[in-house]
Amino acid sequence: MIDWTMWVEWIVKGFVLCLILLAGFAYLTLYERRALARIQVRVGPNRAGPQGLLQPIADAVKLIFKEELTPGKVYRIVFFLAPILTVVPSLVIAAVIPLGTSFNLFGREITLYVADINVSVLYLMSIASIAVYGIVLAGWSSNNKYAMLGGIRSSAQMISYELALGLSFATAIILGDSMNLTDIVNAQDTMWFVVIQPVGALIFWIATLAEVNRAPFDMPEAEQELTAGYHAEYSGMKFALFFMAEYQKMIVICMILATLFFGGYLGPGVDKYPLLGPVYLFAKVIVLLFGMIWVRATWPRIRYDRLMSFGWKILLPLSLAVAFITATGILLADMLNNQLYIWGIPALSIISLFIAIAFIYRDLRRKSHGRV
Amino acid sequence: MSSDLIVFLVLSLVAIATALGMLFSQNAVYSALFLVLNFVTVAIFYLLLGAPFIAMAQITVYAGAIMVLFLFVIMLLGAESLAPTNSLPWQKPMAILLSVILGVEAVYLLLNRAGSNLAVAAPDASLNSMDSLREMAMSLFNNFLLPFEVTSILLLVAMMGAIVLTRQEKEAK
């Protein structure tokens, strides 16, 4: 029987994790707006508080007091459920991500993760695959053709890019020889996996951009074509929930990317001072998030048919090749007992990346996608 | 042990309720959503039995991928609220007859074998670890390699079939 202190620890840790993600969401919006403004030679929001630090709070107050409209002909139950179904996966998915090892508090060893399950990578995949429901149902229940198109686009997009995502998960599983995220992080003690498998990390990053509907893959909410896509009929706090889910997903996938390929909470001195672990992870997440914002600031939105072609004809074959190369390299190194074979993995992966880029130029050019 | 039993009973109720909801809801989208809930409860049953891999695979494959495709097709066709047409009049009595036969058989077997020791042995607790995953993969790719490959070829053929069908439609335009 589990004693009650264990329950208290779980509840407190879950609560703290949710709070971290909520605060992260609030300040990520500010971070994004300020960074975008800098890239576009503007100033950005800097009026509320020093350097605009109180801007998220002002936004939250505004959204809470906004009038909430429920259009007359929506499918009411699903319309109310959809924002919840979008937010909950983006919170619970963070439960298995290790933020650090463990530390002592009041003579009690406290581990820096909510749940340490042995199939945590699969857990991530299953929650990611469930996350699509909120968006699809929001689009359908709004009873609005633009929202519906947004929902359908997003479901097609998420199913398509889930394959490449799963295969890049597989490369990290093969390299770490485990499905447990803590084991995968510990396996990167000597070298980050991004050094061995840079292409796998790149595929993961692109596929997750598509999974969370971020630019340049934000087709489900393309303003010019669909007004606001799946959340066109939502206002007030319900809209805020969609907004929140998107930014929390960004944070969480950067945490996963850092954990799988960038050494997670590892860093100099983390063995001695375990509380440094979350700090390192946090720093890596901020750098990765900047990459996402940078992409949004500099890349135009990709056209929908090209998005599908890119996902199925370029990204899926490339990720298959990368998974195959990784497995072969590990197997050769094990069988012939020669660690040099490991270095065949990045070499061959980068060659296949260049082949993929050549195919992008050949197949995704404007000419081959002209009107029929 | 009793807490497991309570969870099992509650989950069984949820599973039965969602299955009934799936059958009886008028709207196809609601049916699909009930089915998703049903798959998730089944996944939690697997967790109760100490099989986390199967549970996660159940959610990823069935609740995640397949049901999203179902929803996608339902929405794309706009078939969510079709009027109930009785195009197959023999279907209803046939279905009732078959389900009655199935129910009688199940009850007969239950009563017949109730005395004998038919209960499935509970899974070993040690299986609930990374090693079980390794063992599963080993047996899948050593002992059952041929069925596995045949299944993948079957899926490939189905995929190619879908591609060929849509191709033809395009050329006919």
Interface residues (C-beta under 8 A of the other chain):
Chain A: Y75 V78 I117 N118 V119 L122 Y123 M125 S126 A128 S129 I130 V132 Y133 V136 L137 G139 W140 M148 G151 I152 S155 A156 M158 I159 E162 S178 M179 N180
Chain B: N27 V29 Y30 L33 V36 P52 F53 M56 A57 I59 T60 A63 G64 A65 V68 L69 L71 F72 M75 L76 E80 N128 S129 M130 L133
